[in-house]
Amino acid sequence: MQKFLYLCKYKNKLENAFKNDDLEILIATMNRDTLDFLDAIFTSSPFHTFRLLIVNQTTQEKLLISDYPNVKVINVFEKGLSKSRNIALHQATGKIVLIADDDVSYPEGFREIIINAYNQNQSVPLICFQTLTTDGKPFCRYPKGPVFLGQNDLEKVLSIEVTAQTKALREKNCVYNEWFGLGARFQDAETLFFLRSALHKGLRVLFCPENIVIHKSYSSSDEVASDRLIYAKMAGFYKRFKTGAYYYLLKYMFFLGRKKYVPLSGIYPKFRVGLQGIRDYREILKKKEDTLYD
């Protein structure tokens, strides 16, 4: 009798198993009028052998069109990466979605890695993976084994590492915050706030130590002192820590000076930029156009 029950459970698991075609890749891009850019992303197999949904932010004069059944295209005329992500999530039909950008490439077998991870963790709504640099090295320092991520583990997660079960996201109305991200008012942290929202709404986020995507390496000194990033980062700190954001603003200024990213004479102007980011986000909260918790 026990053996019979075991076999039934095993059969049920096989019946519910995810398949390769259940994965839909959501690609955000801009100003495309040809699908040629996909060749550099999918190097191991033709791009039309994958299930793709492309959101192309463009103009009426420069539209992207697909003749491939597996490649769906949505041309939109608004700006903002988070807007594109939300349109893709709303229109997705795959059981599992992979968040993608147009400047990555995928190694052979990445789809099987993702599907296998979900078949081993069918009750987990979101799974994050690892990125390799174009030099073949880990993009950052990752946990050595599988682990569920908490609020303090999300800052280094890249958008291109995120996958999710579409049904779970929709049941909890888990979407990107359109105040944050490239092209938005605050051009940073869209992935952070998306994952924080998921955790806040009770969705677990699992890290799986497998490489699924390749991206060029990034130097932390490239943008840390830019007005764009400081302004956005401080707004994000207020969303997370409220008045504690002022402490993080001072701490960030000290960091810029200690690392010599900014000369001493440039610290005060950067401080004012960060302060403005906090003030502007506070105004948004006062108008109830956003909430501290999504």
Residue pairs with C-beta under 8 A, 6 or more apart in sequence:
13 122
16 122
17 119
18 95
18 96
18 115
18 118
18 119
18 122
19 115
20 111
20 112
20 115
21 51
21 94
22 94
22 95
22 96
22 115
23 50
23 51
23 94
23 95
23 96
23 97
23 98
23 111
23 114
23 115
23 163
24 51
24 52
24 53
24 92
24 93
24 94
24 96
24 97
24 98
24 166
25 50
25 51
25 52
25 53
25 97
25 98
25 100
26 53
26 55
26 85
26 88
26 89
26 92
26 97
26 98
26 99
26 100
27 41
27 52
27 53
27 54
27 55
27 88
27 100
27 101
27 102
28 55
28 57
28 81
28 84
28 85
28 88
28 100
28 101
28 102
29 37
29 54
29 55
29 56
29 57
29 64
29 101
29 102
30 56
30 57
30 58
30 102
31 56
31 57
31 58
31 59
31 62
32 54
32 56
32 58
32 62
32 64
32 102
33 58
33 62
33 63
33 64
34 64
35 47
35 64
35 66
35 68
35 71
37 102
38 47
38 52
38 71
39 47
40 105
41 47
41 100
41 102
41 104
41 105
41 106
42 49
42 50
42 105
42 106
43 105
43 106
44 106
44 107
44 108
44 109
45 108
47 71
48 68
48 70
48 71
49 70
50 70
50 111
51 70
51 94
52 70
52 71
52 72
53 72
53 74
53 88
53 91
53 92
53 94
54 64
54 66
54 71
54 72
54 73
54 74
55 74
55 76
55 84
55 85
55 87
55 88
56 63
56 64
56 73
56 74
56 75
56 76
57 76
57 77
57 78
57 79
57 80
57 83
57 84
57 183
58 64
58 75
58 76
58 77
59 77
60 77
63 75
64 73
64 75
65 73
66 72
66 73
72 91
74 87
74 88
74 91
76 83
76 84
76 87
79 183
80 178
80 181
80 182
80 183
80 184
81 176
81 181
81 182
81 183
81 184
81 190
82 176
82 177
82 178
82 179
82 180
82 181
82 184
82 190
83 176
83 178
83 183
83 184
85 99
85 159
85 175
85 176
85 181
85 190
85 194
86 175
86 176
86 178
88 97
89 97
89 166
89 169
89 175
89 176
92 166
93 166
94 166
95 165
95 166
95 167
96 114
96 115
96 118
96 163
96 164
96 165
96 166
97 163
97 164
97 166
97 169
98 114
98 162
98 163
98 212
99 159
99 160
99 162
99 163
99 191
100 160
100 213
101 159
101 160
103 215
103 216
104 160
104 213
104 214
104 215
105 213
105 214
106 212
106 213
106 214
107 132
107 211
107 212
107 213
107 214
110 211
110 212
110 213
113 129
113 210
113 211
113 212
114 127
114 129
114 163
114 212
117 127
117 129
117 206
117 208
117 210
118 124
118 127
118 163
118 165
121 127
121 206
124 165
124 204
124 206
125 164
125 165
125 168
125 169
125 198
125 203
125 204
125 205
126 162
126 163
126 164
126 165
126 168
126 195
126 198
126 203
126 204
126 205
126 206
127 163
127 164
127 205
127 206
127 207
127 208
128 149
128 157
128 161
128 162
128 163
128 195
128 205
128 206
128 207
128 208
129 161
129 163
129 207
129 208
129 209
129 210
129 211
129 212
129 213
130 138
130 139
130 142
130 161
130 208
130 209
130 210
130 211
130 212
131 138
131 139
131 140
131 158
131 160
131 161
131 211
131 212
131 213
131 214
131 215
132 138
132 139
132 211
132 213
132 214
132 215
133 139
133 214
133 215
133 216
133 217
134 214
134 215
134 216
134 217
135 217
137 217
138 211
139 158
139 215
139 217
139 218
140 156
142 207
142 209
143 207
143 209
144 209
145 209
146 206
146 207
146 208
146 209
147 153
147 206
147 207
148 204
148 205
148 206
148 207
149 157
149 195
149 199
149 205
149 206
149 207
150 199
151 196
151 199
153 207
154 191
154 192
154 195
154 196
154 199
154 205
155 192
157 191
157 192
157 195
158 191
158 215
159 190
159 191
160 213
160 215
161 212
161 213
162 191
162 194
162 195
164 174
164 198
168 174
168 203
169 175
169 198
169 203
172 198
172 201
172 202
172 203
173 201
174 194
174 197
174 198
174 201
174 203
175 194
175 197
175 294
176 190
176 193
176 194
177 190
177 193
177 194
177 197
177 290
177 294
178 184
179 185
179 186
179 235
179 281
179 284
179 289
179 290
180 186
180 187
180 188
180 189
180 190
180 193
180 232
180 235
180 236
181 187
181 188
181 189
181 190
182 190
184 190
185 235
185 280
185 284
186 231
186 232
186 235
186 236
186 277
186 281
187 228
187 229
187 232
188 228
188 229
188 232
188 233
188 236
189 232
189 233
189 236
192 236
193 236
193 239
193 294
195 205
196 240
196 294
197 293
197 294
198 205
199 205
200 293
200 294
201 294
221 259
221 261
223 229
224 256
224 259
224 261
225 256
225 261
225 262
225 270
227 270
227 273
230 252
230 270
230 273
230 274
230 277
231 273
231 274
231 276
231 277
231 280
232 277
233 252
233 274
233 277
234 245
234 248
234 249
234 252
234 274
234 275
234 277
234 278
234 281
235 277
235 278
235 280
235 281
236 281
237 244
237 245
237 248
237 249
237 278
238 245
238 277
238 278
238 281
238 282
239 281
239 290
239 292
241 247
241 248
242 292
245 278
246 278
249 271
249 274
249 275
249 278
252 274
253 267
253 270
253 271
253 274
255 261
256 262
256 267
256 270
257 264
257 267
262 270
281 290
284 290
285 291
285 292
